[in-house]
Amino acid sequence: MLDYLLIIVIIALALAPLSQFVPSKRQREIAHMREYAAVHGLFVEFRRPPAIGPVQVAARGIIYYGKRLSNQRVDDITPGAWVRTDAGWRGVDRRFPIPPAVQDLPPEITAASVDPTSCGVYWTESTGEPGVERIRQILESWSELLIR
């Protein structure tokens, strides 16, 4: 009996390092959110969030969810970025007003940007699939406004 117990302990010690390769609950949740985004027409990238002078969004844990714009009228789109501050949304370049789509963004979104190829948001992936769906809806309406 003691031999079997010793064999079980040795096998458990040998397999213990392999447990590091099992994804955590949070990693599985993030993978699920990103898959949901991809299936519903969004893309996910690591991008540095925009900054306004001394107001720097902490880049750790922040990811960009974007919606690609169709090739229609993309030359007419001026790049811009907006950051959420304690006082509300502010444009990185004060020349550009804050788009209505950006004003309606949920509080977990820290920044938004648009360029000739995409529009998107920076967030911490904190609200799960319902948050991704809300972002998808906002980005869909924003992209439609941009290519009109």
C-alpha positions in Angstrom: 0.0 0.0 0.0 2.8 2.4 0.8 4.4 1.6 -2.6 1.2 2.8 -4.3 1.1 6.0 -2.3 4.7 6.7 -3.1 4.0 6.1 -6.9 1.0 8.5 -6.8 3.1 11.2 -5.0 5.9 10.8 -7.6 3.5 11.1 -10.5 1.8 14.1 -8.9 5.2 15.8 -8.5 6.1 15.1 -12.1 2.8 16.4 -13.4 2.6 19.5 -11.2 4.7 21.8 -13.5 2.3 21.0 -16.4 -0.5 22.7 -14.4 1.1 26.0 -15.3 -0.1 25.5 -18.9 -3.8 25.2 -18.0 -5.4 28.6 -18.7 -6.9 30.4 -15.7 -10.5 31.4 -15.5 -9.6 35.0 -16.5 -7.6 33.8 -19.5 -10.5 31.7 -20.7 -12.9 34.6 -20.3 -10.6 36.9 -22.2 -10.2 34.4 -25.0 -14.0 34.0 -25.2 -14.5 37.8 -25.4 -11.9 38.1 -28.2 -13.4 35.2 -30.1 -16.9 36.8 -29.7 -15.5 40.1 -31.0 -13.9 38.4 -34.0 -17.0 36.4 -34.9 -19.0 39.6 -34.8 -16.8 41.7 -37.1 -14.4 43.4 -34.7 -10.6 43.0 -34.4 -8.5 43.1 -31.3 -5.0 44.6 -31.2 -2.4 45.7 -28.7 -2.0 49.4 -29.2 -0.7 52.2 -27.0 -3.6 54.3 -25.8 -3.6 58.0 -26.8 -2.5 60.6 -24.2 -3.2 64.3 -23.6 -0.1 66.0 -22.3 0.3 64.8 -18.7 -2.9 62.8 -18.8 -1.6 59.3 -19.7 -3.8 56.3 -19.7 -2.1 53.4 -18.0 -1.3 51.0 -20.8 -1.2 47.9 -18.7 -4.2 45.7 -19.3 -5.7 48.0 -21.9 -6.5 46.5 -25.3 -7.9 48.0 -28.5 -11.2 46.6 -30.0 -11.8 48.1 -33.4 -14.1 48.0 -36.4 -12.6 48.1 -39.9 -14.0 50.8 -42.1 -15.0 49.9 -45.7 -13.0 51.4 -48.5 -15.7 54.0 -49.2 -14.6 57.5 -48.4 -11.8 56.5 -46.1 -9.7 59.3 -47.5 -12.2 61.8 -46.0 -11.7 60.5 -42.5 -9.4 62.6 -40.3 -7.5 60.7 -37.6 -8.5 61.6 -34.1 -8.3 60.3 -30.5 -10.2 61.0 -27.3 -9.4 60.2 -23.7 -11.7 59.9 -20.7 -10.5 62.2 -17.9 -12.0 63.0 -14.5 -13.8 65.9 -16.2 -15.2 63.8 -19.0 -14.0 63.1 -22.6 -11.3 65.3 -24.1 -9.8 65.2 -27.6 -6.1 64.6 -27.9 -6.1 67.4 -30.5 -8.6 70.1 -29.3 -9.5 70.9 -32.9 -11.8 67.9 -33.2 -15.1 67.8 -31.3 -16.0 64.8 -29.4 -18.2 62.5 -31.6 -21.6 61.5 -30.2 -20.5 57.8 -30.4 -17.6 58.5 -28.0 -19.8 60.4 -25.6 -22.1 57.4 -25.2 -19.2 55.0 -24.4 -19.6 53.0 -21.1 -17.3 53.9 -18.2 -14.9 51.0 -18.6 -13.7 52.5 -21.9 -10.7 54.7 -21.3 -10.0 56.0 -24.8 -11.3 56.0 -28.4 -9.7 56.7 -31.7 -10.4 56.8 -35.4 -8.1 56.6 -38.4 -8.8 56.1 -42.2 -8.9 52.3 -41.7 -10.8 51.8 -38.4 -12.5 53.2 -35.4 -12.2 51.6 -32.0 -11.9 51.8 -28.3 -9.4 51.0 -25.5 -10.6 49.1 -22.5 -9.7 46.6 -19.9 -12.0 43.8 -20.9 -13.7 44.0 -17.6 -17.4 43.4 -18.4 -17.4 40.2 -20.3 -19.4 39.3 -23.4 -22.2 41.9 -22.7 -19.5 44.6 -22.7 -18.1 43.4 -26.0 -21.6 43.4 -27.5 -22.2 46.9 -26.4 -18.9 48.0 -27.9 -19.8 46.2 -31.1 -23.1 48.1 -31.3 -21.5 51.4 -30.7 -18.6 50.8 -33.2 -21.1 49.6 -35.8 -23.1 52.9 -35.6 -20.0 55.0 -35.4 -18.5 53.3 -38.5 -21.8 53.9 -40.4 -21.6 57.6 -39.5 -18.0 57.8 -40.7 -18.5 56.3 -44.1 -21.6 58.3 -45.0 
